[in-house]
Amino acid sequence: MALDTLKSALPDYAKDLKLNLGSVIGNSELPQQQLWGTVLACAIASRSPRVLSELEPEAKANLSAEAYTAAKSAAAIMAMNNVYYRTRHLLSDPEYNNLRAGLRMNVIGNPGVDKTDFELWSLAVSAINGCGMCLDSHEQVLRKAGVDRETVQEAFKIAAVIQAVGATLDAEGVLAGNG
């Protein structure tokens, strides 16, 4: 199992990550599609080849073809949107908020899966990428759709742990001369 492989690869100083990886993914109460879509989108967003190569096969096995593609689409579109909207937010000139984005984002309107799942995946990726505007936007859509705060929190906990595992394993690879 991919989780066991990742947990065993983590160094002793990252024991908390081992435990958290097991709890946020292994003991998640999210439905399978929400869980594994979040895992896949976050593994992509983590930019860690090791994390992605370990988690992708299990995600693919637990997702329909449509959900698998939609999770990858969430990671892709949010990679763009998080940079764009974070930059707009960080610039001190408020006039940028009045300019049309002019960027294609069609997948958000028609992701090929339940819109709530796609929003959850987008929120998780936005947590990794640190875009407050996108986090607020996706959280509001989820809450209006009746998603409780615990479910939203579950998604960004998964994002936090996957990001931390990726950073730790990638750093260890470099320190060992393998990266």
N, C-alpha and C positions, 0 to 999 in steps of 0.2 A: 504494500500500500504506500502511496506517495507520501502521506503524512508521516508514516514511520521512517521512511528514508530521509525526509527533511529533518525530522526530529533527531535522528541519530547523527546526522551531519553537523548539527549545531554544537558548538563548543560548550564546555561545562559552564563558562561564565554567562551563557545565554540560557540557563535553565528555565528562567521565566518564560522565554519565548517558546521553548519546548512544551511547557505546560499550556500556555495560551494557544498555541497552534492546535493542540489536541482538543481544547475546550471550544474554541470559536468555530472550528470546522467539524471536528469529530463529534461534538455534542450539540451542534446547532439545532435549534428548533425551527429554522426556516424550512419551507417546502424545498424539495430537491432542486427544482428549477431556479428558485431565487438563490439558494445557497451556492450551487455550482456555477451559475452565471456570475455571481458576485466574485467567487474564487477565480474564475477564468479572467474576468475583466481586470481584477486587481493584480493577478499574476502578470498580465501583459503590462499594466501600468507601472508595476514595480521595476520594470526594465532589467530584471534579473534573469539571465538565461537559465540558471540552475532551477530557480523557483518555477519558471514557466515550463521547462521541460519535465519537471516532476509532476506538476499539478494538471497540466493540459490533458494528458490521456484520461485521467479520472474524471475531469470535467466533461470531456467529450463523451465518455461512457454514460454519464448521468444526465446529459442534455439531449433534447431532440436536435436535429440538424438545424432547425430554425432558431432555437434558443442558443445554440453554439455560435452561429453566425451573428445573432443579435448581441451576444455578450462581447464578441470581438468588435462589433460595430460601436458599442458603447465605449469601449476603450479607445477606439480610433477617433470618434467624434469628440470625445471629451479631451483627448490629447490636444486637439486644436482649440476647442472652446475654452478650456481652462486657461490656456495662455492668453487668448484674446480677451476674455472677460476679466481675468485677474489683472491684466495690464490696464484695461480701461478703468478698473476700480482704483488701481494704485496711482494712476496719473492724477496730479493735482488739478488739472484743467477739466472742469465738469462738462465742457462743450463736447468732449469725446462721447459722452453719453447720448448726445443728440444726433450723432452720425450713424447712418445705416451701416450695419456690419458688412453686408454684401458677401457673406460666406454661406456656402451651401450647407444646410443642416437637415436635409429631408428625412434622414433616418430617424430623427427624433419624433417626427409626426407619424411615421409608419415603420416601426422597428421590426415587424414580423412576429412579435410576441406580445403578450399582455403588456400594456403601457406601464403598468405599475412595476413590473419586473425590470423593464428597461430603465425606468427612473431610479430604481434602487441601485442598479449597477452603475448608472451615471453618477449618482451621489457618492458611491464608494470610490470610484475613480477620482472624482473631484476632491475627496478627502486626501488621497495620496498626492494629488497635484496641487493642493493647497489653494483652491479658488473659492473664496468666501461667497462671491456672488452666485456661483453655480451651486454651491452647497445650499444656500438659502433657497434658491429657485427650485431645486429638485426636492428639498425637504418640504416645501410648501405644497408642491404638487402631490407628493406622497400623503401628506397629512390631509389634504382636501379629498383624496381618494379613500380615506378611512384607515390608512396605515398607521399603526400606533408607534409611539416613540421608541418602544423597546425593539421593534423590527428595524427602524431606522438606525438605532444604535448598534444593533447586531451587524448591520452592513459596514458601518465605519469601524467597528472593532475588527472585523475580518480584514478590512483595508489596512488598519494599523499593524496588525500582526504579520500579514503577508509582506508588507513593506519592510518591517523590521527584520524578518527572516531573510529576505533578499539582500538587504544591506549587510547583514552580518555574514552570510555565506559568501557574498561577493568579496567582502573585505578579507575574510579568512583565505579565500582563494588567492588573492593578491599577495597577502603576507606569506603564504606558503610557496609563492613563486609560480602559481598556476593561473594567473590572471593578468 
